[in-house]
Amino acid sequence: MNKILITGSTGMVGCNIVEYKESRFYEVLAPKRGELDLLDKTQVLAYLKTHKPDVIVHCAGLVGGISANIANPVEFLSQNVAMGLHIIMAALECGVQRFLNIASSCMYPKEGKNPLSEDLILSGELEPTNEGYALAKIVSTKLCEYILDSKKFLYKTIIPCNLYGKYDKFEINKAHMLPAVIAKIHNAKMDGAKEVEIWGSGKARREFMYAEDLADFVYYALKNFERMPKIINVGRGEDFSITEYYEVIAEVIGYTGNFIYNTQKPEGMAQKLVDIDRLKEFGWSSNTNLKEGITKTYQYFLGK
């Protein structure tokens, strides 16, 4: 049985990977920060030498929505760069042959032509609202690519679209868009509010995938790692406007109030939809549609 180390195992992505049904076929290492602090280079190296994983899935990172990224650019850049460098270089030193790096679609240029194909990375200026985080993810992605090309170790990167689902954080001012909107509209319903504010025009388009689907992809990828491209987008291949997301969430929650638009607030890129041609060729697709995923996520929110 292969031993798999999942960094960031207490985050949304990590939790979904750890708990997914396919994990039973692996010996899973899922250390919390007290056991493995990726900001401590010495501790990371010692952990890998002690536990000797066969494969590493790197999910860990400092993450947040637009407001959190704008407020803390130093932390989003420095901490994510450090975590990526420490775990990748320690894995290389310890002879770990397989490394699955989970990156982010924010690495794509803000003016990139949609759908965003993998070869667009570093082809243009990044979206300023999450530039620090994007730069950190680019560093890890390029490092894995260099190792694959020069050392011949299988260090590969997946680029998920935006994710949501179980184990997400629902703080309105810190969370990613969908969990923040779920909390906002739930609170509006509970308070009897007649209006809910949307940042921006509501016309910006985004692609979201249920996080459990990404977990399914991770295990599919591990089974087919040799033939997986060195960089591959993972998404649904469809996007919706911000207003449409609000409408679906309101329908699921049962909120019947109105939406108002605050165009003084940032809304990020006009569109962000990943190209899934490589994904289709690789033989995988996402199974959870938007309304089904929102319903499951809201049920998780209510049960927290």
Residue pairs with C-beta under 8 A, 6 or more apart in sequence:
1 25
1 26
1 27
2 26
2 27
2 54
2 55
3 26
3 27
3 29
3 51
3 52
3 53
3 54
3 55
4 23
4 26
4 27
4 28
4 29
4 53
4 54
4 55
4 56
4 57
4 222
5 29
5 31
5 48
5 51
5 53
5 55
5 56
5 57
6 14
6 17
6 18
6 28
6 29
6 30
6 56
6 57
6 59
7 14
7 31
7 36
7 38
7 56
7 57
7 58
7 59
7 60
7 83
7 87
8 14
8 58
8 59
8 60
8 61
9 15
9 17
9 18
9 30
9 31
9 32
9 59
10 32
10 33
11 59
11 60
11 61
11 63
11 167
12 163
12 165
12 166
12 167
12 168
12 169
12 211
13 59
13 102
13 160
13 163
13 211
13 214
13 215
14 30
14 59
14 60
15 166
15 167
16 165
16 166
16 167
16 211
16 212
16 214
16 215
17 23
17 57
17 59
17 214
17 215
17 218
17 219
18 28
18 30
19 215
20 212
20 215
20 216
20 218
20 219
22 215
22 216
22 219
23 219
25 219
29 51
29 53
31 47
35 47
36 43
36 44
36 47
37 43
37 44
38 44
38 60
38 82
38 83
38 86
38 87
39 79
39 82
39 83
39 86
40 86
41 82
41 86
41 90
44 86
44 87
44 90
45 90
45 93
45 94
47 90
48 90
48 91
48 93
48 94
48 96
49 94
52 94
53 96
54 96
54 97
54 98
55 96
55 97
55 98
55 99
55 100
55 222
55 225
56 87
56 91
56 96
56 98
56 99
56 100
57 100
57 102
57 218
57 222
58 84
58 87
58 88
58 99
58 100
58 101
58 102
58 140
59 102
60 83
60 87
61 79
61 80
61 83
61 133
61 136
61 137
62 75
62 76
62 79
62 80
62 83
62 133
63 133
63 176
64 72
64 76
64 174
64 175
64 176
65 174
65 175
65 176
65 177
65 180
66 129
66 130
66 177
66 199
66 266
66 268
67 173
67 174
68 76
68 173
68 174
69 76
69 129
69 130
69 132
69 133
70 129
70 266
73 131
73 132
74 132
76 130
76 132
76 133
76 136
77 132
77 133
77 135
77 136
79 136
80 132
80 133
80 136
80 137
80 140
81 135
81 136
81 139
81 140
84 101
84 136
84 137
84 139
84 140
84 143
85 139
85 140
85 143
88 99
88 101
88 140
88 143
88 144
88 147
88 155
89 143
91 99
91 155
92 147
92 151
92 153
92 155
96 153
97 153
97 154
98 153
98 154
98 155
98 222
98 225
99 144
99 147
99 153
99 154
99 155
99 156
100 156
100 157
100 158
100 218
100 221
100 222
100 225
101 140
101 141
101 144
101 155
101 156
101 157
101 158
102 157
102 158
102 160
103 137
103 138
103 140
103 141
103 157
103 158
103 159
103 160
104 133
104 134
104 137
104 159
104 160
105 116
105 159
105 160
105 161
105 162
105 207
105 233
105 235
105 272
105 274
106 126
106 127
106 130
106 133
106 134
106 137
106 272
107 121
107 126
107 134
107 137
107 138
107 141
107 159
108 116
108 120
108 121
108 272
108 274
109 120
109 123
109 124
109 125
109 126
110 124
110 125
110 126
110 127
110 128
110 269
111 124
111 125
112 120
112 123
112 124
113 120
114 271
114 272
114 273
115 237
115 273
115 274
115 275
115 276
116 233
116 272
116 273
116 274
116 275
117 233
117 275
117 277
118 159
118 229
118 231
118 232
118 233
118 275
118 278
121 138
121 141
121 231
122 138
126 134
126 135
127 134
127 268
127 269
129 266
129 268
130 268
140 157
141 157
141 159
141 231
143 155
144 155
144 156
144 157
144 230
145 155
145 157
145 230
145 231
147 153
147 155
148 154
148 155
148 156
148 230
154 225
154 226
156 221
156 225
156 228
156 229
156 230
156 231
156 232
157 230
157 231
157 232
158 217
158 218
158 221
158 231
158 232
158 233
158 234
159 231
159 232
159 233
159 234
159 274
160 209
160 214
160 233
160 234
160 235
161 207
161 208
161 209
161 233
161 234
161 235
161 236
161 272
161 273
161 274
162 176
162 177
162 178
162 206
162 207
162 208
162 209
162 272
163 176
163 208
163 209
163 210
163 211
163 214
164 176
164 178
164 179
164 208
164 209
164 210
164 211
164 293
164 294
164 297
165 210
165 211
165 212
165 293
165 296
165 297
165 300
166 211
166 212
166 296
166 297
166 300
167 211
167 300
168 175
168 176
168 178
168 179
168 211
168 297
168 300
169 175
169 176
169 179
170 179
170 180
170 182
170 183
170 301
170 304
171 180
171 183
172 180
172 183
172 184
172 187
173 180
174 180
175 183
177 206
177 242
177 245
178 208
178 245
178 249
178 294
178 297
179 297
179 301
181 245
181 246
181 249
182 249
182 253
182 294
182 297
182 298
182 301
183 301
184 196
185 196
185 246
185 249
185 250
185 253
185 255
186 253
186 255
186 298
186 301
187 193
188 195
188 196
188 255
188 257
189 253
189 254
189 255
189 257
193 257
194 257
194 258
195 257
195 258
195 259
195 260
196 246
196 250
196 255
196 257
196 258
196 259
196 260
197 259
197 260
197 261
197 262
198 242
198 243
198 246
198 259
198 260
198 261
198 262
199 242
199 262
199 265
199 266
199 267
200 242
200 261
200 262
200 263
200 265
200 266
200 267
200 268
201 261
201 263
201 267
202 241
202 242
202 243
202 246
202 259
202 261
203 241
203 242
203 243
203 270
204 241
204 242
204 267
204 268
204 269
204 270
204 271
205 239
205 240
205 241
205 242
205 270
205 271
205 272
205 273
206 239
206 240
206 242
206 245
206 271
206 272
207 235
207 236
207 237
207 238
207 239
207 240
207 272
207 273
207 274
208 236
208 240
208 245
208 290
208 293
209 234
209 235
209 236
209 286
209 288
209 293
210 286
210 288
210 292
210 293
210 296
210 297
212 288
213 286
213 287
213 288
214 234
216 284
216 287
217 234
217 284
217 286
220 283
220 284
221 228
221 284
224 282
224 283
227 282
228 282
229 278
229 282
232 278
232 279
232 282
233 274
233 275
233 276
233 278
233 279
234 274
234 276
234 279
234 284
234 286
235 273
235 274
235 276
235 279
235 286
236 276
236 286
237 273
237 274
237 276
237 279
238 273
239 271
239 272
239 273
240 248
240 290
242 267
243 259
245 290
246 259
248 290
248 291
248 294
249 255
249 294
249 298
250 256
250 257
251 291
252 291
252 294
252 295
252 298
253 298
279 285
288 296
